[in-house]
């Protein structure tokens, strides 16, 4: 399998964490600058985003689609809860996805020379991130500190990306405690953003 992904992408990292925890070998194909507009460097993804998984003749776009594909093919017992229908887990993942999407808006706007603080669109993105993190902090007990599931893959990936790019202040002790404990795992540390 080949995963087209950047080492710092939080969407890619949650897939990498799943693949690593399942012990599945894959080749990492880094497209480089995610602000580029050549779809071929994104594994043929017309949306020009990562991650993209190629497995033989199969090409799968978008991190959660990739996770579901991998679990259905290689982990029918769904050891990490990727296929859960639990409403609480799905809501937690939806909020984290929203935070990550808004994070990308802010990072790419800055990277392409914009000043996001000047525009209401980006101000709303920053506010959505902050409100989302507060919502997660209030539900911090929902995250496992001893065992890891796909929900925690989200949390680790989101948190480390926000930290790396210093997008917002991260003074949330419940979440930080969970992240600190989960980040002690070698599999989590080995794919942390450089």
Beta strands, then each sheet from edge to edge (+ up, - down):
strand 1: 2-4
strand 2: 27-29
strand 3: 52-55
strand 4: 58-61
sheet 1: 2+ 1+ 3- 4+
end
